[in-house]
Amino acid sequence: MSKEPQEKEKKQGVGVKEKDSFIRINHTWCKGCGICIAFCEKKVYETDAYGQPLIANLEKCNRCMKCVERCPEFAIEVDRLNRNKDKSASTEIEKEKED
């Protein structure tokens, strides 16, 4: 048994909980094609032990919607309504860097 899948499972367990995220993946519909991972320029997703996308870097997501638009199974949903609320912490950090 490889250690790599166990590490991915561990990361999935400690990573972003989808109920706390503005990205939701329907793992029942997802067939693990990897298109969302390939088109994500910000590297938000990684592959889990089952070959399905895992939200690994939520803070990097700029909500470009490429993953949603390209998913052939319509398994990804990105909530764009609360954009400012979710990005407020990173915006403050960027302002501090400018000063």
N, C-alpha and C positions, 0 to 999 in steps of 0.2 A: 504494500500500500504506500502510495506516494505521500510525502509530507505537504506538498503544494496544495492539494485540495483541502486538507485540514486547515491550513493557514487561511485560505480563502473563506472557508466556512466560519472561522473564528472572526475574520474581519467583517463578514456579513453580520454576525451576531453583535458586534460592538459598533458597527458603522451607523449610518443614518437610518433611523426608523422611518419607514415610508409615511406613517401617520403624522410625523413631525416635519415632513418634507413637502415642498411644493411640486415634487416630481413623484408620480405614482406609476408603478409598473405592474401590469396584470400578468403575473407569472403563469396563469392558466392559459392565456392566449399566446404568450411569447413562445416562439419555437427555437430561440437561441441562435438566430442567423448572424448576429453580430453587426448588423447594419448601423444600429444606433451608436455602437462603440466606434465603428470606423469613421462615421461622419461627425462625431463630437470633437470639435477643434480644441475644446477646453479640457478634454480627458476627464470628464465627470464620471464616466462609467468604467468599471472593470468587469471581468467575467468571473462569475462564481464557480463553484465546484461542479455545477450542472450545465455550464455553458451559457447561462443566462446573464443578462446585465445586472450589475450591482452598483448602486449609487455609492461611489467611493469618495468623490470630491464635490459635494454639493455646493460648497462655497465658491467654486469656480464657475458654476453655471451662470450664463448670461441670458438664458431663456431665449435663445435664437430659434428654437422650435425645430431644428433640423432633425432631431431624433424622432419627434412626433410626426413630422411630415414624411419621413422615409420608412417608418415602421410598416411593413406589409401586413401585419396582423392588428394594427391599431391598438397595441398593447401598452403604449406610453401616453401619459397625460401630464401636461405641465400647466400648473395654475399660474396664470399671468396677472391675476387681479391684485394681489397683495405684493407687487414687485418692490415698492419702496420700503414697506415694512420689513421684508426679508433681507433686503440689501442694506439697511441702515447702518449696521455695524461695519460692513466693509467700506461704505462711503465715508464714514468718520475716519477710518484708518487712512484712506487715500488723502483726505484733507490734511491730516497730520503730516503725511509724507511731503506734501507740497510746502508746508510752512517751514 
